[in-house]
Amino acid sequence: MPSNHLFFYFNDDLKISEHWVVNGTNYGKTSEAWLSNMDRHKKDHADFSQHLWQSRGRKMVGILAFVLYGLC
């Protein structure tokens, strides 16, 4: 989730006309659902990772781990 004040760092390029705070509850629910789905399909991800390792090498698997699990 972006920082509450992220866009204020770009005052030279953006003009903020309105600003409000979102508590992040929906973001948290979405993240939990995404993680639960990833856990349910862990074998599929492992099979895909193995395929990438064999066809593209270690670099691609590292990128996949970062995208899927945020491990790198």
PyMOL commands that set and color helices and strands:
alter all, ss='L'
color gray80, all
select helices_A, chain A and resi 6-10+25-40+42-56+58-69
alter helices_A, ss='H'
color red, helices_A
deselect
rebuild
show_as cartoon
